[in-house]
Amino acid sequence: MVRERPGIWHIKLNEALWAYRTSLRSATATTPYALTYGHDAMLPVELSINSLRVIEQSSLFSAEYSRAMRQELEDLEEVRLDAYNLLVAQKKIGKLAYNQWVRKKTFDEGELVWQIVLPIGIKNPRFSKLSLNCEGPFVIHKVLGKGAYRLKDQTGVIHKLPINGKFLKKYYPVTWEM
């Protein structure tokens, strides 16, 4: 809308905000305007063509109209709770879909692990893609919780900084049999 005449963006902003506030959201199944005020906004087109909603509201007396508005405000809390519950359910579905592919890694104290080489510059450029991806083996010295571990090398020197379990791999010794 603003590409042809970028100097009028401030005039078009009100129209864009009105469209945003009065359009349905798939997450809440209602409009932000309705969640705020309890009923949908009346569009200017509805006023000019006398829509059914305008005709019904104009035929109400002031006492009936105020009672209807109070009832809408009382129902608003229920609508907001329904929208919130829908959002929570959608988040739960998204979480389940995402986490179905995540494998949680757990290690015990005394277990041998490989540490994934984190900085890119550590890889030897002479070997390019054939350089090692892991260092070690290391021993899990202490389990810190929430996926954090403190390592020590095989000589017994304890690392100062803990490491996240996602940067560790189980150590499987290679045996060559013929």
PyMOL commands that set and color helices and strands:
alter all, ss='L'
color gray80, all
select helices_A, chain A and resi 6-22+32-37+44-49+52-58+62-99+120-122+128-130+165-167
alter helices_A, ss='H'
color red, helices_A
select strands_A, chain A and resi 112-116+134-145+148-152+163-164+168-170
alter strands_A, ss='S'
color yellow, strands_A
deselect
rebuild
show_as cartoon
